[in-house]
Amino acid sequence: RKAKKRDFRGLWITRLGIAAKIHGISYSKLIFGLKKVGCQMNRKVLSEMAIRDPEGFAAVVTEAKKALVAA
């Protein structure tokens, strides 16, 4: 069971990394920007959003980028 959880977390992080690169930001900067904004979405939700709702994910990435620029 623990291995399954670990595997899925790795999958979500990989998906987010690829989706973030498409939008011109690294995974770590995306997560840092989202923490600065106060976004409560977890990696599972974000990875599903990147696949099923690209426009919504783009909006989330834009907010994370704004937070990084404001710093």
Buried (B, 14 or more C-beta within 10 A) or exposed (E): EEEEEEEEBEEBBEBBBEBBEEBEBEBEBBBBBBEBBEBEEEBBEBBBBBEEEEEEBBEBBEBBBEBBEEE
